[in-house]
Amino acid sequence: MADRASDPVAADRGPVTLGVSGLRFAFGTLSVLRVRVDRWDRAAGGAAMVLAPVVGLVLGGLAAGVGALAAWRGGPLLGAVAAVAVLAALTRGLHLDGLADVADGLGSNKPAEDALRIMKQSDIGPFGVLTLVLALLAQIAALAGQFAHSPARGALAVLTAALAARCALAWGCLRSVPAARPGGLGAMVASTVHPLAAAAVTAVTALAVGLAGRSPVPPIALAAGVGCAWLLLRRCVRRFGGVTGDVLGAMAETAATGALVAAALIGVS
């Protein structure tokens, strides 16, 4: 868990320093890795959302390694379950929790204020449970097929999904997207990312996974996952009036699921 500085540093101390602070912010809020967050302000939050794929690279690499080893020793299904479990553990399940909360809010059919209140409750309703079950089943099924082909292909799919999830966060924090309510992580990072920055980090990440896999499938899958998250974002903005931390978590989980399903449907020879 992150140790957050009690006094936010409002002044930008240069792009390099801001980048380091953004990485600390990203790892501190998006993973269980223990880092010291030295800035807790909107500038650092925006940098964190742009640099979030670095977190995806680390967490996805760890999950991919565990999944590949489990698949090699115990079969593709075990590898898929292991990879999904490691990713959930490394994020404290926050993205899954956000997905469930957003599903309950959207499924409630109540006005925005009431739906946001439902999302803040600690319990999970039927819409949330059903969405979680279906999302996890889809991820495991898609990954099992990739690991059945080879541990390396499964590992690349895990990494692609983890990166797609973190690329989606930048799109959820575009300057045109407001916060749905004051306070919380959503309000801290909402409207902090320039569209060109979101597009650039997504393009660079897609290019990287394409070069790593020597195939067009990973970048296409990543783009498909981010596209699914974008559709969810548009729905949430219309329904809730903006983004919250739960919406960002739901976008990450949706992007990961979309990327895995796309990779499974496209396939390679």
ROBA-504263 format. One record per atom (N, C-alpha, C): x, y, z. Coordinates in steps of 0.1 Angstrom, whole numbers, padded with zeros to 4 digits, always signed. Layout:
BEGIN
XYZ
...
***
This chain:
BEGIN
+0008-0012+0000
+0000+0000+0000
+0009+0012+0000
+0005+0023-0007
+0013+0034-0009
+0013+0043+0004
+0024+0050+0006
+0025+0060+0017
+0024+0073+0010
+0012+0080+0011
+0010+0092+0004
+0014+0104+0012
+0020+0113+0005
+0025+0125+0011
+0013+0133+0017
+0014+0139+0029
+0003+0146+0035
+0000+0159+0028
+0011+0166+0024
+0010+0179+0018
+0012+0178+0003
+0002+0180-0006
+0004+0179-0020
+0013+0190-0025
+0021+0186-0035
+0030+0196-0041
+0023+0201-0054
+0019+0213-0053
+0011+0219-0064
+0019+0223-0076
+0031+0227-0073
+0040+0233-0084
+0046+0222-0092
+0046+0223-0105
+0053+0214-0114
+0068+0216-0113
+0076+0206-0109
+0090+0208-0107
+0098+0203-0119
+0092+0203-0131
+0099+0198-0143
+0094+0185-0148
+0095+0182-0161
+0089+0170-0167
+0096+0157-0162
+0109+0157-0159
+0115+0145-0154
+0110+0142-0140
+0110+0152-0131
+0105+0150-0118
+0090+0147-0118
+0083+0153-0126
+0068+0150-0127
+0066+0135-0132
+0075+0131-0141
+0074+0117-0146
+0077+0107-0135
+0087+0110-0127
+0090+0101-0116
+0079+0101-0106
+0074+0113-0103
+0062+0113-0093
+0050+0106-0099
+0048+0108-0112
+0037+0101-0119
+0038+0086-0118
+0050+0081-0120
+0053+0066-0118
+0050+0061-0104
+0055+0069-0094
+0052+0066-0080
+0037+0066-0078
+0030+0076-0082
+0016+0077-0081
+0009+0065-0087
+0013+0061-0099
+0007+0050-0107
+0009+0037-0099
+0021+0034-0095
+0024+0021-0088
+0017+0021-0074
+0017+0033-0068
+0010+0034-0055
-0004+0032-0055
-0011+0036-0065
-0026+0035-0066
-0031+0023-0074
-0023+0018-0083
-0027+0008-0092
-0021-0006-0089
-0014-0007-0079
-0008-0020-0076
-0006-0022-0060
-0002-0034-0056
+0001-0036-0042
+0016-0034-0039
+0023-0030-0049
+0038-0028-0047
+0040-0016-0038
+0048-0017-0029
+0050-0006-0019
+0060+0005-0024
+0054+0016-0027
+0062+0028-0031
+0058+0040-0023
+0067+0050-0023
+0064+0062-0016
+0058+0072-0026
+0046+0076-0025
+0040+0086-0033
+0043+0100-0028
+0052+0107-0035
+0057+0120-0030
+0049+0132-0035
+0040+0129-0044
+0030+0140-0049
+0016+0134-0050
+0007+0141-0044
-0007+0137-0044
-0015+0149-0050
-0013+0152-0063
-0020+0164-0069
-0024+0160-0083
-0031+0168-0089
-0037+0165-0103
-0026+0164-0113
-0016+0171-0112
-0005+0170-0122
+0001+0156-0121
+0004+0152-0109
+0010+0138-0108
+0000+0128-0112
-0013+0130-0108
-0023+0120-0112
-0025+0119-0127
-0024+0130-0134
-0025+0129-0149
-0013+0122-0155
-0001+0125-0149
+0011+0118-0154
+0010+0103-0151
+0004+0099-0140
+0003+0085-0136
-0006+0078-0146
-0017+0084-0150
-0026+0078-0159
-0020+0076-0173
-0011+0085-0177
-0004+0083-0190
+0006+0072-0189
+0013+0072-0177
+0024+0062-0175
+0019+0049-0170
+0006+0047-0168
+0000+0035-0163
+0004+0022-0170
+0007+0022-0184
+0011+0010-0190
+0024+0005-0185
+0033+0013-0178
+0045+0008-0172
+0041-0001-0161
+0031+0002-0153
+0026-0007-0143
+0020-0019-0149
+0013-0018-0160
+0008-0030-0167
+0019-0039-0172
+0031-0033-0176
+0042-0041-0180
+0048-0049-0169
+0049-0043-0157
+0054-0050-0146
+0045-0061-0141
+0032-0057-0138
+0022-0066-0133
+0019-0077-0143
+0018-0073-0156
+0015-0083-0166
+0026-0093-0168
+0039-0088-0167
+0050-0096-0168
+0051-0107-0157
+0047-0103-0145
+0047-0112-0134
+0036-0123-0136
+0024-0118-0140
+0013-0127-0142
+0016-0136-0153
+0022-0131-0164
+0025-0139-0176
+0035-0150-0172
+0045-0147-0164
+0055-0157-0160
+0049-0168-0152
+0040-0164-0142
+0034-0174-0134
+0024-0183-0142
+0017-0176-0151
+0007-0184-0159
+0014-0193-0169
+0025-0189-0175
+0033-0198-0184
+0038-0210-0177
+0044-0207-0165
+0049-0218-0157
+0038-0228-0153
+0027-0223-0149
+0016-0232-0145
+0010-0239-0157
+0010-0233-0168
+0005-0240-0180
+0015-0251-0185
+0027-0248-0183
+0038-0258-0187
+0037-0270-0178
+0035-0268-0166
+0035-0279-0156
+0021-0285-0154
+0011-0277-0155
-0003-0282-0151
-0013-0281-0162
-0010-0276-0173
-0020-0275-0184
-0025-0261-0186
-0031-0259-0198
-0036-0245-0201
-0046-0239-0192
-0056-0247-0187
-0066-0241-0179
-0060-0236-0165
-0051-0244-0160
-0044-0240-0148
-0036-0227-0150
-0029-0226-0161
-0022-0214-0165
-0031-0202-0166
-0042-0204-0172
-0052-0192-0173
-0056-0188-0160
-0060-0197-0151
-0065-0193-0138
-0054-0187-0130
-0042-0192-0131
-0031-0186-0123
-0028-0172-0128
-0028-0170-0141
-0025-0156-0146
-0036-0146-0141
-0049-0150-0142
-0059-0141-0138
-0059-0139-0123
-0056-0149-0115
-0055-0147-0101
-0044-0138-0097
-0032-0140-0103
-0021-0131-0100
-0024-0117-0103
-0030-0114-0115
-0033-0100-0118
-0043-0094-0108
-0053-0102-0104
-0062-0097-0094
-0055-0094-0080
-0046-0103-0076
-0039-0102-0064
-0030-0089-0064
-0023-0087-0075
-0014-0076-0076
-0021-0062-0077
-0034-0062-0079
-0042-0050-0079
-0051-0049-0067
-0050-0058-0058
-0059-0059-0047
-0074-0061-0051
-0076-0066-0063
-0089-0068-0068
-0097-0055-0071
-0090-0043-0071
-0097-0031-0072
-0104-0029-0085
-0098-0033-0096
-0105-0032-0109
-0117-0041-0110
-0116-0053-0104
-0128-0062-0104
-0139-0056-0095
-0135-0050-0084
-0145-0043-0075
-0152-0032-0083
-0144-0024-0090
-0149-0013-0098
-0159-0018-0109
-0156-0029-0115
-0164-0034-0125
-0178-0039-0119
-0177-0045-0108
-0190-0049-0101
-0198-0037-0097
-0192-0027-0091
-0199-0015-0087
-0205-0008-0098
-0198-0007-0109
-0204+0000-0121
-0216-0008-0127
-0214-0021-0127
-0225-0030-0132
-0238-0028-0123
-0236-0027-0110
-0247-0024-0101
-0253-0011-0104
-0245-0001-0106
-0250+0013-0108
-0257+0014-0121
-0252+0008-0132
-0258+0009-0145
-0271+0000-0145
-0271-0011-0138
-0282-0020-0137
-0293-0015-0128
-0291-0006-0120
-0301-0001-0110
-0312+0006-0117
-0310+0013-0128
-0320+0020-0135
-0325+0032-0127
-0316+0037-0118
-0320+0048-0109
-0313+0061-0114
-0318+0073-0110
-0311+0085-0113
-0296+0085-0109
-0289+0094-0116
-0274+0094-0114
-0270+0094-0099
-0276+0103-0091
-0272+0104-0077
-0275+0092-0070
-0286+0085-0072
-0289+0072-0065
-0280+0061-0070
-0277+0061-0083
-0268+0051-0089
-0254+0052-0083
-0249+0065-0081
-0236+0067-0076
-0235+0063-0061
-0246+0065-0054
-0247+0060-0040
-0246+0045-0039
-0253+0038-0048
-0253+0024-0049
-0238+0019-0051
-0231+0026-0060
-0218+0022-0063
-0208+0024-0051
-0211+0033-0043
-0203+0035-0031
-0205+0025-0020
-0216+0018-0020
-0219+0008-0010
-0209-0004-0011
-0206-0010+0001
-0196-0020+0001
-0200-0034-0004
-0214-0036-0004
-0219-0049-0008
-0220-0049-0024
-0221-0061-0029
-0222-0063-0044
-0236-0069-0046
-0243-0062-0056
-0256-0067-0060
-0256-0077-0070
-0268-0082-0075
-0268-0092-0085
-0262-0089-0098
-0264-0076-0102
-0257-0072-0115
-0242-0073-0114
-0237-0069-0103
-0223-0070-0101
-0217-0084-0101
-0224-0093-0094
-0220-0107-0093
-0220-0113-0106
-0231-0111-0114
-0232-0117-0127
-0221-0112-0136
-0219-0099-0136
-0208-0093-0145
-0195-0098-0141
-0192-0100-0128
-0179-0105-0124
-0177-0119-0129
-0187-0128-0127
-0186-0142-0131
-0184-0143-0146
-0192-0135-0154
-0190-0136-0168
-0177-0131-0173
-0172-0120-0167
-0159-0114-0171
-0148-0124-0168
-0148-0129-0156
-0137-0139-0152
-0137-0151-0161
-0150-0156-0164
-0151-0168-0172
-0145-0165-0186
-0149-0153-0191
-0144-0150-0205
-0129-0149-0205
-0123-0142-0195
-0108-0141-0194
-0102-0155-0193
-0107-0163-0185
-0100-0176-0183
-0102-0185-0196
-0114-0185-0202
-0116-0193-0214
-0107-0188-0225
-0106-0175-0227
-0098-0169-0237
-0083-0173-0235
-0079-0171-0223
-0065-0174-0220
-0061-0189-0221
-0071-0197-0217
-0068-0212-0218
-0065-0216-0232
-0073-0210-0241
-0070-0213-0255
-0056-0208-0260
-0052-0197-0255
-0039-0191-0258
-0028-0200-0252
-0029-0204-0240
-0019-0213-0234
-0019-0227-0240
-0031-0231-0245
-0032-0244-0251
-0023-0244-0264
-0022-0233-0270
-0013-0232-0282
+0002-0233-0278
+0005-0225-0268
+0019-0225-0263
+0020-0216-0250
+0028-0219-0241
+0030-0211-0229
+0034-0196-0233
+0042-0195-0244
+0047-0182-0248
+0035-0174-0253
+0027-0180-0261
+0015-0173-0267
+0006-0169-0256
+0004-0177-0246
-0005-0174-0235
+0001-0162-0227
+0014-0163-0225
+0021-0152-0217
+0019-0139-0224
+0021-0139-0237
+0019-0126-0245
+0005-0121-0244
-0005-0130-0244
-0019-0126-0243
-0021-0119-0229
-0015-0125-0219
-0017-0119-0205
-0011-0105-0205
+0001-0104-0211
+0008-0091-0211
+0000-0081-0219
-0005-0085-0230
-0013-0076-0239
-0026-0071-0231
-0032-0080-0224
-0044-0076-0216
-0041-0067-0205
-0030-0069-0198
-0026-0060-0187
-0023-0046-0193
-0016-0046-0204
-0013-0033-0210
-0025-0026-0215
-0034-0033-0222
-0047-0027-0226
-0055-0021-0215
-0055-0028-0204
-0062-0023-0192
-0057-0009-0187
-0043-0008-0187
-0037+0005-0183
-0038+0016-0193
-0038+0012-0206
-0039+0022-0217
-0053+0028-0215
-0063+0020-0212
-0077+0025-0211
-0078+0036-0200
-0070+0036-0190
-0071+0046-0179
-0069+0060-0185
-0059+0062-0194
-0057+0075-0199
-0069+0080-0207
-0076+0072-0214
-0088+0076-0221
-0099+0080-0212
-0099+0073-0200
-0110+0077-0190
-0107+0090-0183
-0095+0095-0185
-0091+0108-0178
-0089+0119-0188
-0095+0118-0200
-0093+0129-0210
-0099+0142-0204
-0093+0153-0210
-0098+0166-0205
-0112+0169-0207
-0118+0162-0217
-0133+0164-0220
-0142+0156-0211
-0136+0147-0202
-0144+0139-0194
-0144+0144-0179
-0155+0148-0174
-0155+0154-0160
-0156+0143-0150
-0154+0147-0137
-0156+0138-0126
-0171+0137-0123
-0176+0126-0119
-0190+0124-0116
-0194+0130-0103
-0184+0130-0094
-0186+0136-0080
-0173+0141-0075
-0173+0150-0065
-0161+0155-0059
-0155+0145-0050
-0142+0145-0048
-0135+0136-0039
-0132+0123-0045
-0122+0116-0040
-0118+0103-0044
-0108+0104-0056
-0103+0092-0060
-0093+0091-0070
-0099+0096-0084
-0112+0093-0086
-0117+0097-0099
-0117+0112-0101
-0120+0120-0090
-0120+0134-0091
-0105+0139-0092
-0096+0132-0086
-0082+0137-0086
-0076+0136-0101
-0080+0126-0108
-0074+0123-0121
-0083+0127-0133
-0096+0130-0130
-0105+0133-0141
-0100+0146-0149
-0102+0146-0162
-0099+0158-0170
-0084+0162-0169
-0075+0152-0168
-0061+0156-0166
-0052+0152-0178
-0058+0144-0188
-0049+0138-0198
-0053+0145-0212
-0043+0149-0219
-0046+0155-0232
-0048+0143-0242
-0058+0145-0251
-0061+0134-0261
-0049+0129-0268
-0039+0138-0272
-0027+0133-0279
-0019+0124-0271
-0018+0127-0258
-0010+0119-0249
-0016+0105-0248
-0030+0104-0246
-0036+0091-0246
-0034+0083-0259
-0035+0090-0270
-0033+0083-0283
-0019+0079-0285
-0009+0087-0280
+0005+0084-0282
+0008+0072-0274
+0004+0071-0261
+0008+0060-0252
+0002+0047-0257
-0011+0048-0262
-0017+0036-0267
-0010+0031-0280
-0006+0040-0289
+0000+0036-0301
+0014+0030-0298
+0022+0036-0289
+0035+0031-0286
+0034+0017-0279
+0024+0015-0270
+0022+0003-0264
+0018-0008-0274
+0009-0005-0283
+0004-0014-0293
+0016-0018-0302
+0024-0009-0306
+0036-0012-0314
+0045-0021-0307
+0047-0019-0294
+0056-0027-0286
+0052-0041-0285
+0039-0044-0282
+0034-0057-0281
+0034-0064-0295
+0032-0056-0306
+0033-0062-0319
+0047-0066-0322
+0057-0058-0318
+0071-0062-0321
+0075-0074-0312
+0070-0074-0300
+0073-0085-0291
+0067-0099-0296
+0055-0098-0301
+0049-0110-0306
+0051-0113-0321
+0058-0104-0328
+0060-0105-0342
+0048-0109-0349
+0037-0103-0345
+0024-0106-0351
+0015-0094-0350
+0005-0092-0359
-0004-0081-0358
-0015-0083-0348
-0016-0096-0343
-0027-0099-0334
-0027-0091-0321
-0016-0091-0314
-0015-0084-0301
-0019-0069-0302
-0014-0061-0312
-0019-0047-0312
-0033-0046-0316
-0038-0055-0325
-0052-0054-0328
-0061-0057-0316
-0057-0067-0308
-0064-0071-0296
-0064-0060-0286
-0052-0053-0284
-0051-0042-0275
-0060-0031-0279
-0060-0027-0292
-0069-0017-0297
-0084-0020-0295
-0087-0033-0297
-0101-0037-0295
-0105-0036-0280
-0096-0040-0271
-0098-0038-0257
-0101-0024-0253
-0092-0015-0257
-0093-0001-0254
-0106+0005-0260
-0110+0000-0272
-0123+0004-0278
-0135+0000-0270
-0134-0012-0264
-0145-0017-0255
-0146-0008-0243
-0135-0004-0237
-0134+0004-0226
-0140+0018-0229
-0137+0023-0241
-0142+0036-0245
-0157+0036-0246
-0163+0025-0251
-0177+0024-0252
-0183+0024-0238
-0177+0017-0229
-0182+0018-0215
-0181+0032-0209
-0170+0038-0212
-0168+0052-0207
-0180+0061-0212
-0183+0060-0225
-0194+0069-0230
-0207+0066-0223
-0209+0053-0221
-0222+0050-0214
-0222+0055-0199
-0211+0054-0192
-0210+0059-0179
-0211+0074-0178
-0205+0081-0187
-0206+0096-0187
-0220+0100-0189
-0227+0094-0199
-0241+0097-0201
-0250+0094-0189
-0246+0083-0182
-0255+0078-0171
-0252+0085-0158
-0239+0087-0155
-0235+0092-0142
-0230+0107-0143
-0228+0112-0155
-0223+0126-0156
-0208+0127-0156
-0201+0116-0155
-0186+0117-0155
-0180+0104-0151
-0168+0104-0146
-0161+0092-0142
-0159+0092-0127
-0157+0081-0121
-0153+0079-0107
-0142+0069-0107
-0136+0066-0096
-0126+0055-0095
-0131+0042-0099
-0144+0039-0096
-0150+0027-0100
-0151+0026-0115
-0155+0037-0122
-0156+0037-0136
-0142+0034-0142
-0132+0040-0137
-0118+0037-0142
-0114+0022-0140
-0118+0017-0129
-0115+0003-0127
-0123-0006-0136
-0135-0003-0138
-0143-0010-0148
-0138-0009-0162
-0133+0002-0166
-0127+0004-0179
-0115-0005-0180
-0107-0006-0170
-0095-0014-0171
-0098-0029-0173
-0108-0033-0165
-0112-0047-0165
-0119-0050-0179
-0127-0041-0184
-0133-0043-0197
-0123-0043-0208
-0113-0035-0207
-0102-0035-0218
-0095-0048-0218
-0092-0053-0206
-0084-0066-0205
-0093-0077-0211
-0105-0078-0207
-0114-0088-0212
-0116-0087-0227
-0118-0075-0232
-0120-0073-0246
-0108-0077-0254
-0096-0074-0249
-0083-0077-0256
-0082-0092-0256
-0085-0099-0245
-0083-0114-0245
-0093-0121-0255
-0105-0116-0255
-0115-0122-0264
-0112-0119-0278
-0107-0107-0281
-0103-0104-0295
-0092-0112-0299
-0082-0114-0291
-0070-0123-0294
-0075-0137-0297
-0084-0142-0289
-0089-0156-0291
-0097-0157-0304
-0105-0147-0307
-0113-0147-0319
-0105-0146-0332
-0095-0137-0331
-0086-0135-0343
-0077-0147-0345
-0070-0150-0335
-0061-0162-0336
-0049-0159-0345
-0040-0169-0346
-0029-0169-0356
-0028-0183-0362
-0021-0183-0373
-0019-0196-0379
-0008-0204-0372
***
